């Protein structure tokens, strides 16, 4: 049975770094992401002087991007406000809510999500 996860940018970066904790998420897994996660990943690659990899990664992963509507955006703003002390990013709130909307786990190693429901936390 194939598992399905919404991959946070954190998880995409860790897979790219060959973090052994993410090894089980490289095969027989269906990926959901948003285009915003790809933008965040592009920024990471630019910071790491790996800008030449961006086009290939966008081509490889953009087919896994799911769309969202104004309700997700409004609820992401509400979530960001609800957890304002934790300073969640809008991109993380959108991804987390998309995972819930699609009844799948939000895959991340971001400490801010460690104890939240519907999270597959991997460091």
N, C-alpha and C positions, 0 to 999 in steps of 0.2 A: 504494500500500500504506500503510495506516494504521500509524503507530508507536504503541507502547504504553509508558508510563512510570509509575512510582510517583512522584508529585509530593510532594517534601518540603515542609514549610511554607515553607522558604526560597524555593523556586521559586514557590509560590503568592503570596508577598509580592512577589517581583520582577515577576511577571506583572502584579499589581495596580498596581505602580509604573511599568508600561510600560517596563521595562528592555529595550532593543533586543536584548540577547543572548538573551532568551526569546521573541522574536517567532516563531521557527520552531515553538514548542511551543503556540501558540495555536490552530492549525487542523490538521485532519487528524491529530489525536493522541487516542488513547484514554487517559483519566486513571484512575489508581488512587490512592486516598488512604485514610487511616484516619480515624475520627471524632476520634481524638486530634490529628491534624493540624488539623482544624477547630477544636478547642478552643484549640490554640496560635495559630491565626490569629485567633480571637476575642479572645484576650488581646492580640495585637498591635494589633488595631483599637481596643480599649479604651484602650490606651496612647497611641494616635494620636488620641484623641478622635473616633473614627469608629464608636462603638458602634451608631449607627443603621443601619449596614450589615450587622450580624451576621446578623440574621434572613434577609435576602435571600441572603447568601452561603451560609448553611447550607442553605436551600431549593434553591439552585442546585447545590451541590456534594455534598450528603450522599448522593445517589444513586450516586456514584462510590466510596463507602467500601466497603472489603472487610473482612470479619470475620477474626478470628484466634482461635487456640485456646491452650491452656495451653502447648503446645510452643513456640510463638512467644514467649510471655512468659518461659518458662524460658530459652530461647536468647538472648533479649534481655538478660536478667540476666547470662548468661554473657558475652555480647559486651561489655556495659558494664564488666564486671570485666576482661576481656581488654584493653580499651583504656582502663583507668582513668586513665592519664596524660593521655590526650586529653580526658577528661571528656565523653564522649558522653552525650547525653540518652537517657532510656528511650524517648521518642517517636521519636527518630532511629533507635535500634537496632531498634525494632519495625518501622518503615517500611522500613528497609534489608533486614531479614529477610523481610518480606512481598514485597518486590520480588524477592528471590532465589527465594522459594517459588513465585511466579507466573512465573518466568523472564523478568522484564522488568528494565530498567535503573532505578536509583534516581536521579532527577533532582534535583540540588541544586547550590548554589554554596557550601555550607558547607565551609570549608577543611579541616575534620577528615576529610572524605571525598574530598578531591582525588585521592589516590593509592590508593584502595581499589578492589578489583575490582567489577565490575558497577555502576559509577557513571557517569552522564552528567553531567559537571561543567561548569557554565556560570556565569560570573561576571557 
